[in-house]
Amino acid sequence: MTRVLSLLGATLPERLMPKAEGNPVGYFEPMEIVSIHERLLASADTEWSDWGAFPQDWYRSGSRDAFLAELTEAVIRNYGDDGLFLVKDPRLLRFVPLWRDLLTGLRVRPAAVLPFRNPIEVALSLKRRDGFPQEHGFLLWLRHVLDAEFHSRDLVRAFVSYDRLLDQKRMATYGLIESLPFDWPRKTSAAFDEIAKFLDGKLRRNTASRDDLSLLAGIPEPVRATFRAYEALERDPYDRAAMSALDAVRAEFDRTTGVMADTFKALRRQFEADQSEAIAMRSEVATYEKRVEARAKELLEEASALKQQRAEVAALHTELQHRLADIDNLHGTLHAMQVEAARQNEAIRAVADERYGSLHAEIGGLNDATHALKVEAAQHQNENRAASSTLERSIGGLQEEVLRLRGAAVYADYRRAQARRHRWWSRKKPDPARAALCALILRSGLFDPDWYRARYLAAAGPDLDPIDHYIDYGRAQRLSPGPNFDAQWYAEANPDVASSGHDVLLHYLQHGREEGRPPLRR
């Protein structure tokens, strides 16, 4: 019914309850509002499946105002400023006065659409979905339809039976439009076609006729009387005789449920406990079924694997027989080859004996020649050692002469440089930069005066200071300051330093050592 009204143009809530297996087309109920209704019923110590009268003292409690405010905000969030909107939730029928106050506060004129269904179908549906006994389903149906009719008597309202809605789709829809004096946004033939397509009789899972309701045993007479009154109200929503009949049923029903309220609540709690236990047992059974199913699957897989293994073993056995036959054939071939090999070995041994004698004689001659060559080679080796020793002594003398000459040249260059420096110093004041450079080189530990004098200043007099010589002349010529820094090698190993023209020792002290560059060849 809610979907039919929405196809005519009425607004559905922003968020709907999700579809379910028992209702694949959806409930069209506002999710947020349904959640509030559940909490509201709990605050009144009741629930949707309670067929007792809603406690009237709840309206005088503080909960009433709190839920009224919360529901008002939910309506505004879900429907905004829409002029024609739908609210569907069977729970709402338990506290219609609260919703009447809510809509009055929003200045909304309410109208009631009361669809009704054969109570046998409702009871069967509740039994299948929730496990309720059929008697519980009848009482629950009775409570909802009695409250809905009573609290809507002063409203614009329309009654529509489920059978008529499915069997007479267009006529029932037209009758609904005529009963509700609203300006329907989609009162078009296209909308009626959509409604007819939506009202599919295949969605009806439980079917019971009016005769079933009249003739079947075990159906309470108040249920039958209420259904007959609803049929009369479908023809005339304000039929006085029908409303009187419903008043009588409701009065007796309220009196009976009031007496049995405590008993019902105890039974309800027991039912909930039993239902929880049943759910737990079903869950446990489902778990065992899954285990059994998994084990059965494992056994089938093992059986299949075993069958495959047996087939493989049979294939291997057949192949083994073929291989054994091949081995027998190879044994015969091998024996023949062994006989032939023995014959050939005898022939080879005879040829070898013959060749051995001649080779032995040849080897003797070769040994004599080898001995003579060794004696001659030893003589040449002694001669080479003597020549090498003479050559080494000559090279040593030449090296000493080169060092002496180089030292003399270095000393001469230095003397000239010192003479220039002397003339310069005679005109200039002492140079702090030179003093700082001298201190830096001496502190580095890389300048060895004795080593430097022995290597480069052997021809110079004792008055010549090696550090002065190195600063004025040696570093420009890339002479090494000591055995732990090879200036010429450092320049070759670091072309970026050599091309820059920097003093290689200063570069190492200021940058190279920190950068991990080696001071000499390793």
BELURGI-V246870 format. One record per residue. N is the residue number from 0. RES is the residue in one letter. BURIAL is + if it has 24 or more other C-alpha atoms within 12 Angstrom, else -. D_FIRST is the distance of its C-alpha to the first C-alpha in Angstrom with 1 decimal. Layout:
N,RES,BURIAL,D_FIRST / N,RES,BURIAL,D_FIRST
//
This chain:
0,M,+,0.0 / 1,T,+,3.8 / 2,R,+,5.4 / 3,V,+,5.0 / 4,L,+,6.4 / 5,S,+,8.7 / 6,L,+,10.0 / 7,L,+,10.9 / 8,G,+,13.0 / 9,A,+,11.7 / 10,T,+,13.3 / 11,L,+,12.1 / 12,P,+,14.8 / 13,E,-,18.0 / 14,R,-,17.9 / 15,L,+,15.0 / 16,M,-,15.5 / 17,P,-,17.0 / 18,K,-,15.7 / 19,A,-,17.3 / 20,E,-,18.9 / 21,G,-,16.7 / 22,N,-,13.5 / 23,P,-,14.9 / 24,V,-,11.9 / 25,G,-,11.5 / 26,Y,+,9.9 / 27,F,+,9.4 / 28,E,+,11.4 / 29,P,+,14.6 / 30,M,+,17.5 / 31,E,+,20.2 / 32,I,+,18.5 / 33,V,+,17.6 / 34,S,+,21.3 / 35,I,+,22.5 / 36,H,+,20.6 / 37,E,+,22.3 / 38,R,-,25.6 / 39,L,+,25.0 / 40,L,+,24.5 / 41,A,-,27.6 / 42,S,-,29.6 / 43,A,+,29.0 / 44,D,+,30.2 / 45,T,+,26.9 / 46,E,+,23.9 / 47,W,+,20.3 / 48,S,+,21.7 / 49,D,+,24.1 / 50,W,+,23.5 / 51,G,+,26.2 / 52,A,+,25.9 / 53,F,+,25.5 / 54,P,+,29.1 / 55,Q,-,29.8 / 56,D,-,32.8 / 57,W,+,30.7 / 58,Y,-,29.9 / 59,R,-,33.7 / 60,S,-,34.2 / 61,G,-,34.6 / 62,S,-,31.4 / 63,R,+,29.3 / 64,D,-,30.7 / 65,A,-,30.5 / 66,F,+,26.9 / 67,L,+,26.1 / 68,A,-,28.0 / 69,E,+,26.4 / 70,L,+,22.8 / 71,T,+,23.8 / 72,E,-,25.3 / 73,A,+,22.3 / 74,V,+,20.1 / 75,I,+,22.8 / 76,R,-,23.1 / 77,N,+,19.4 / 78,Y,+,18.7 / 79,G,-,22.2 / 80,D,-,22.8 / 81,D,-,19.5 / 82,G,-,19.1 / 83,L,+,15.4 / 84,F,+,13.5 / 85,L,+,10.5 / 86,V,+,11.4 / 87,K,+,9.4 / 88,D,+,11.9 / 89,P,+,12.7 / 90,R,+,16.3 / 91,L,+,15.9 / 92,L,+,16.0 / 93,R,+,19.5 / 94,F,+,20.9 / 95,V,+,19.1 / 96,P,+,22.6 / 97,L,+,23.0 / 98,W,+,19.9 / 99,R,+,21.1 / 100,D,-,24.4 / 101,L,+,23.0 / 102,L,+,21.1 / 103,T,-,24.3 / 104,G,-,26.4 / 105,L,-,24.5 / 106,R,-,24.6 / 107,V,-,20.9 / 108,R,-,19.7 / 109,P,+,16.7 / 110,A,+,14.1 / 111,A,+,11.9 / 112,V,+,8.6 / 113,L,+,9.2 / 114,P,+,7.2 / 115,F,+,10.2 / 116,R,+,11.7 / 117,N,+,15.4 / 118,P,+,17.2 / 119,I,+,19.4 / 120,E,+,16.7 / 121,V,+,15.6 / 122,A,+,19.4 / 123,L,+,20.1 / 124,S,+,17.5 / 125,L,+,19.0 / 126,K,-,22.4 / 127,R,-,22.1 / 128,R,-,20.5 / 129,D,-,22.4 / 130,G,-,25.2 / 131,F,+,24.6 / 132,P,-,26.5 / 133,Q,+,24.6 / 134,E,+,26.0 / 135,H,+,24.6 / 136,G,+,21.1 / 137,F,+,21.5 / 138,L,+,22.8 / 139,L,+,20.1 / 140,W,+,17.3 / 141,L,+,19.6 / 142,R,+,20.2 / 143,H,+,16.6 / 144,V,+,15.7 / 145,L,+,19.1 / 146,D,+,19.0 / 147,A,+,15.6 / 148,E,+,16.9 / 149,F,+,20.4 / 150,H,+,19.7 / 151,S,+,17.5 / 152,R,+,20.1 / 153,D,-,21.6 / 154,L,-,18.5 / 155,V,+,16.7 / 156,R,+,13.8 / 157,A,+,11.7 / 158,F,+,11.0 / 159,V,+,8.8 / 160,S,+,10.1 / 161,Y,+,8.8 / 162,D,+,12.0 / 163,R,+,11.6 / 164,L,+,8.3 / 165,L,+,10.3 / 166,D,-,13.7 / 167,Q,-,13.4 / 168,K,+,11.0 / 169,R,+,12.9 / 170,M,-,13.9 / 171,A,+,10.6 / 172,T,+,9.6 / 173,Y,+,13.2 / 174,G,+,13.1 / 175,L,+,10.3 / 176,I,+,12.5 / 177,E,-,15.5 / 178,S,+,14.5 / 179,L,+,13.9 / 180,P,-,17.2 / 181,F,-,16.4 / 182,D,-,18.0 / 183,W,+,15.1 / 184,P,-,16.8 / 185,R,-,15.5 / 186,K,+,15.7 / 187,T,-,17.5 / 188,S,-,18.0 / 189,A,-,17.5 / 190,A,+,14.0 / 191,F,+,13.2 / 192,D,-,15.1 / 193,E,-,13.1 / 194,I,+,9.8 / 195,A,+,11.9 / 196,K,-,13.4 / 197,F,+,10.4 / 198,L,+,9.2 / 199,D,-,12.3 / 200,G,-,13.5 / 201,K,-,15.8 / 202,L,-,13.4 / 203,R,-,13.6 / 204,R,-,16.6 / 205,N,+,17.4 / 206,T,-,17.8 / 207,A,-,19.3 / 208,S,-,20.1 / 209,R,-,20.6 / 210,D,-,24.3 / 211,D,-,24.1 / 212,L,+,22.9 / 213,S,-,25.8 / 214,L,-,28.5 / 215,L,-,28.1 / 216,A,-,30.4 / 217,G,-,29.5 / 218,I,+,26.4 / 219,P,+,27.2 / 220,E,-,27.5 / 221,P,+,25.5 / 222,V,+,22.5 / 223,R,+,23.1 / 224,A,+,23.8 / 225,T,+,20.7 / 226,F,+,18.5 / 227,R,+,20.7 / 228,A,+,20.3 / 229,Y,+,16.5 / 230,E,+,17.0 / 231,A,+,19.4 / 232,L,+,17.3 / 233,E,+,14.6 / 234,R,-,17.7 / 235,D,-,19.1 / 236,P,+,17.2 / 237,Y,+,20.8 / 238,D,-,22.6 / 239,R,-,25.6 / 240,A,-,26.5 / 241,A,+,23.1 / 242,M,+,23.2 / 243,S,-,26.8 / 244,A,+,26.0 / 245,L,+,23.4 / 246,D,+,26.1 / 247,A,-,28.5 / 248,V,+,26.3 / 249,R,+,25.5 / 250,A,-,29.2 / 251,E,-,30.4 / 252,F,+,27.8 / 253,D,+,28.7 / 254,R,-,32.4 / 255,T,-,32.1 / 256,T,+,30.2 / 257,G,-,32.6 / 258,V,-,35.5 / 259,M,-,34.0 / 260,A,-,32.5 / 261,D,-,35.4 / 262,T,-,35.5 / 263,F,+,31.8 / 264,K,-,32.2 / 265,A,-,35.3 / 266,L,-,33.5 / 267,R,+,30.5 / 268,R,-,33.1 / 269,Q,-,34.9 / 270,F,-,31.7 / 271,E,-,30.9 / 272,A,-,34.6 / 273,D,-,34.4 / 274,Q,-,31.3 / 275,S,-,32.9 / 276,E,-,36.0 / 277,A,-,34.1 / 278,I,-,32.5 / 279,A,-,36.0 / 280,M,-,37.4 / 281,R,-,34.8 / 282,S,-,35.6 / 283,E,-,39.3 / 284,V,-,38.9 / 285,A,-,37.0 / 286,T,-,39.8 / 287,Y,-,42.4 / 288,E,-,40.6 / 289,K,-,40.6 / 290,R,-,44.3 / 291,V,-,45.1 / 292,E,-,43.3 / 293,A,-,45.2 / 294,R,-,48.5 / 295,A,-,47.9 / 296,K,-,47.3 / 297,E,-,50.5 / 298,L,-,52.4 / 299,L,-,51.3 / 300,E,-,52.3 / 301,E,-,55.6 / 302,A,-,56.2 / 303,S,-,55.6 / 304,A,-,57.9 / 305,L,-,60.5 / 306,K,-,60.4 / 307,Q,-,60.9 / 308,Q,-,63.8 / 309,R,-,65.4 / 310,A,-,65.2 / 311,E,-,66.7 / 312,V,-,69.4 / 313,A,-,70.3 / 314,A,-,70.5 / 315,L,-,72.7 / 316,H,-,74.9 / 317,T,-,75.4 / 318,E,-,76.2 / 319,L,-,78.6 / 320,Q,-,80.5 / 321,H,-,80.9 / 322,R,-,82.1 / 323,L,-,84.6 / 324,A,-,86.0 / 325,D,-,86.3 / 326,I,-,88.1 / 327,D,-,90.6 / 328,N,-,91.3 / 329,L,-,91.7 / 330,H,-,94.2 / 331,G,-,96.4 / 332,T,-,96.3 / 333,L,-,97.0 / 334,H,-,100.0 / 335,A,-,101.4 / 336,M,-,100.9 / 337,Q,-,102.6 / 338,V,-,105.6 / 339,E,-,105.8 / 340,A,-,105.3 / 341,A,-,108.2 / 342,R,-,110.5 / 343,Q,-,109.6 / 344,N,-,110.1 / 345,E,-,113.7 / 346,A,-,114.4 / 347,I,-,113.0 / 348,R,-,115.0 / 349,A,-,118.2 / 350,V,-,117.5 / 351,A,-,116.6 / 352,D,-,119.8 / 353,E,-,121.7 / 354,R,-,119.9 / 355,Y,-,120.2 / 356,G,-,124.0 / 357,S,-,124.0 / 358,L,-,121.2 / 359,H,-,123.0 / 360,A,-,126.0 / 361,E,-,124.0 / 362,I,-,122.2 / 363,G,-,125.7 / 364,G,-,126.8 / 365,L,-,123.6 / 366,N,-,124.0 / 367,D,-,127.5 / 368,A,-,126.3 / 369,T,-,123.4 / 370,H,-,125.8 / 371,A,-,128.0 / 372,L,-,125.0 / 373,K,-,123.9 / 374,V,-,127.5 / 375,E,-,127.4 / 376,A,-,124.0 / 377,A,-,125.1 / 378,Q,-,128.1 / 379,H,-,125.8 / 380,Q,-,123.4 / 381,N,-,126.3 / 382,E,-,127.5 / 383,N,-,124.0 / 384,R,-,123.7 / 385,A,-,127.0 / 386,A,-,126.0 / 387,S,-,122.6 / 388,S,-,124.3 / 389,T,-,126.7 / 390,L,-,123.8 / 391,E,-,121.8 / 392,R,-,124.9 / 393,S,-,125.3 / 394,I,-,121.6 / 395,G,-,121.9 / 396,G,-,124.9 / 397,L,-,123.2 / 398,Q,-,120.1 / 399,E,-,122.3 / 400,E,-,124.1 / 401,V,-,120.8 / 402,L,-,119.7 / 403,R,-,123.1 / 404,L,-,123.0 / 405,R,+,119.4 / 406,G,+,120.3 / 407,A,-,123.3 / 408,A,-,121.2 / 409,V,+,118.5 / 410,Y,+,121.2 / 411,A,-,122.9 / 412,D,+,119.5 / 413,Y,+,118.9 / 414,R,+,122.3 / 415,R,-,121.8 / 416,A,-,118.4 / 417,Q,+,119.9 / 418,A,-,122.7 / 419,R,-,120.1 / 420,R,-,118.1 / 421,H,-,121.4 / 422,R,-,122.1 / 423,W,-,118.5 / 424,W,-,118.7 / 425,S,-,122.0 / 426,R,-,120.1 / 427,K,-,116.7 / 428,K,-,115.6 / 429,P,-,114.1 / 430,D,-,110.6 / 431,P,-,107.9 / 432,A,-,105.5 / 433,R,-,108.1 / 434,A,-,108.6 / 435,A,-,104.8 / 436,L,+,104.6 / 437,C,+,107.5 / 438,A,-,105.9 / 439,L,-,102.6 / 440,I,+,104.3 / 441,L,+,106.5 / 442,R,-,103.6 / 443,S,-,101.5 / 444,G,-,103.9 / 445,L,+,103.9 / 446,F,+,107.3 / 447,D,+,110.2 / 448,P,+,113.6 / 449,D,-,115.8 / 450,W,-,113.8 / 451,Y,+,113.6 / 452,R,+,117.4 / 453,A,-,118.3 / 454,R,+,116.1 / 455,Y,+,116.7 / 456,L,+,119.7 / 457,A,+,122.3 / 458,A,+,124.8 / 459,A,+,124.2 / 460,G,-,126.2 / 461,P,-,125.1 / 462,D,-,124.5 / 463,L,+,121.5 / 464,D,+,118.2 / 465,P,+,115.6 / 466,I,+,112.6 / 467,D,+,114.3 / 468,H,+,114.9 / 469,Y,+,111.3 / 470,I,+,109.9 / 471,D,+,112.3 / 472,Y,+,112.5 / 473,G,+,110.8 / 474,R,+,107.2 / 475,A,+,107.6 / 476,Q,+,109.1 / 477,R,+,106.3 / 478,L,+,108.7 / 479,S,+,107.1 / 480,P,+,107.6 / 481,G,+,107.9 / 482,P,-,107.1 / 483,N,-,103.5 / 484,F,+,102.4 / 485,D,+,103.2 / 486,A,+,103.0 / 487,Q,+,103.5 / 488,W,+,100.9 / 489,Y,+,98.3 / 490,A,+,98.7 / 491,E,-,98.3 / 492,A,-,95.3 / 493,N,+,93.6 / 494,P,-,94.1 / 495,D,-,91.9 / 496,V,+,94.5 / 497,A,-,97.4 / 498,S,-,96.2 / 499,S,-,95.6 / 500,G,-,99.2 / 501,H,+,98.5 / 502,D,+,100.9 / 503,V,+,99.5 / 504,L,+,100.5 / 505,L,+,98.9 / 506,H,+,95.7 / 507,Y,+,95.6 / 508,L,+,96.2 / 509,Q,-,93.8 / 510,H,-,91.0 / 511,G,+,91.7 / 512,R,-,92.1 / 513,E,-,88.7 / 514,E,-,87.1 / 515,G,-,88.5 / 516,R,+,91.0 / 517,P,+,94.0 / 518,P,+,97.5 / 519,L,+,99.4 / 520,R,-,98.9 / 521,R,-,97.5
//
